[in-house]
Amino acid sequence: MLYQPEHKTNKLRSIFNPFAHGMKNRILYITLLFAIQQLMLNAQSHTMSKTLRWTAPKEISISKYNKLKLPHFEGAVYLEEPSKAPWFSETVPVKSSGDSPSYTFEKTQWLPLSAAEAELLKGISIGAAPLVRTHIIYERGKPQLEVHLLPLRNNQGTLEKLISFELAVRWQPTNNAALRKSRSSSTTESVLASGSFVKVGVTSSGVYQIPRAMLAAMGMNVSINPKNLRVYGNGGAMLPERNNVFYPDDLIENAIVVSGESDNSFDEGDYILFYAQGPTTWTYDATRELFRQQRNIYSDTAWYFITADKGPGKRISAQAQSDLPATVTASTFDDYAFIENDEENFLASGRRWFGNRMEVVNSHSFTLTMSNLTAGPHKLASRLANRGSSASSFSVSVNGQVFNQPVNASDLNYLSPYVTENESLFNFNSSSSSINVSVAKPSSNSIGWIDYLTFNFKRNLIMDGSWMDFRNRDLTNPGAVIEYSLGNANSSIRIWEVTNLYDIREQNATLNG
């Protein structure tokens, strides 16, 4: 994340350059070196070698009144979604909880499903790669990694079951001292119990500027020593549903920048800059190699609390460049966007919402703007729903490239799901800054909906506009030292590393040109 300290706007994000408009358009390059060898030394990993012994389909009790005959192997478990599929499950002890697990499958052996097994899985969306889900759980206060694996795949139209495999799971322990302390002890008194606070809300992730005048307008006493300014907040992501998943039991202090604090006087023109996480967050799906959005379905605003009553506050500290030579140079990055309209909740039940109903109107069109795209390939994950006695073959078009997305007919009896769903992953090519998307349902014998359209783009790392955020999932190899080159930069650019929400660092960089 880059920013320029002298910019005077209320909202900024990730990389921003307030003098981009009106300055000579010359190409400069900021070079960053990140050494991740030490991180990899601390990483944890676990490799499991398994053989699945498949049996004849077995009758499973789904509820007191409903039993289904389902594909089965010895030790299979049946989760809520997809409910008709058998899952492999294993729990392994870990030294500490971690973030962003990555997976590697090796030595896999597959066999086609029998016709009877395939018929039992009708209506379930099965991807081209096995689906993996992980959770950190706690037993007797000790962390355990719970791994669930769906051992099925769609191999170019043929459904196959996994017979044997090696699965290596690697994850990085958190290095946030504040969070480690929170895990080991419970808070007895909230930070809000004493002192005066003002509350600010954000609706999207990014860098926010809070000027002195704004704080005064919100009722805060601004005759203060600005070194005492503090910002507390835990971001806008949904609370974990599982009670054994860690979450802070109080507000965490965030690292911030306070412009003009060096003279111990909070003057006109001084301001706070801080990074805030909004109600939509993104996680990486290693199985499908896709960044996915997660919207907070309970709130559209994340709240942060500002005070100057608790002594000197936490500031963003500098992070040195690596002194090792770069092994990889990056001039592109991953970006993402999504279309998800929550308009209908089927049967007024549950927390799933769908939008863009296709019944009288059988198609919907959208336009996204994304600058400096590479030629591709880019990715689109399209999740659609169908209700009707006949299957629907939806047409999904991206900048003239047309893809077919079949969704099975839905079983209309009262024990079955209200709709049948399918997620398909498409690769498309385009370097145009305008992305035109349409979804159409040709069949008139059913009703269709869009759950979401999730886009993953490859963009050239060129400064464009007043802010930008960037990441590159392809460059996470163990031992790599990565050099990022940013085009169209200038000496006012600042870079924040925001991987750890509560311990943001300013990355040192070298300006060339």
VENBELUR-V566613 format. One line per field, one symbol per residue. ss: DSSP state (H for helix, E for strand, C for the rest). psi: psi as a letter, one per 20 degrees, with the letter a starting at -180 (. if undefined). Layout:
BEGIN
ss=???
psi=???
END
This chain:
BEGIN
ss=CEECCCCCCCEECECCCCCCCCCCCCCCEEEEEEECHHHHHHCEEEEEEEECCEEEEEEEEEECCEEEEEEEECCCECCCCCCCCCEEEEEEECCCCEEEEEEEEEEEEEEECCHHHHHHCCCCCCCCCCEEEEEEEEECCEEEEEEEEECEEEECCEEEEEEEEEEEEEEEECCCHHHHHHHHCCCCCCHHHCCCCEEEEECCCEEEEEEHHHHHHCCCCCCCCHHHCEEECCCCCCCCCCCCCCCCCCCCEECEEEECHHHCCCCCCCEEEEEECCCEEEEEECCCCEEEEEECCCCCCEEEEEECCCCCCCECEEECCCCCCCCEEECEEEEEEEECCCCECHHHCCCCCEEEEECCCCEEEEEEECCCECCCCEEEEEEEEEEECCCEEEEEEECCEEEEEEECCCCCCCCCCCCEEEEEEEEECCCCCEEEEEEEECCCCEEEEEEEEEEEEEEECECCCCCECCCCHHHCCCCCEEEEEEECCCCCCEEEECCCCCCCEEECCEEEC
psi=pqrphjpmrhprqepqnijhpiqpmqorpppppppjghghhiqqqppppqppnqaqqqppohahjoqqpqqqrpjqqorhpphjqpqppqpqqqhrqaqmqqqppqlqpqqqqrhgghhhjpipopaiqqpppqqprpokjpqqoppppolqqonlippqqpgqrpopppqpqqjohhhghhhiqqpipqhihqrpqqpqqqiqqapqporghggghjjqojmroiiipqpqqjrjqqqqhpijppppjrpppqprpopjihjjpnrpiqrppqpppaiprpqpohgjlppqqoqoiiqjpppqpprkjkaprpqprqoqqqjqqpipppjrrprrrqooonhpopjlqajpqrrlpnfgpjqqqqpqporkqriaqrqpoooqqporiqqpnqpppolippqpnqprqqojqiirqhrpqppqpqpqppjqioopqqpqohpjjrpqqpgqopppqpqpmppobirqqqrohilkqpiqopopooqkrriipqppokgohimqqopqrppp.
END
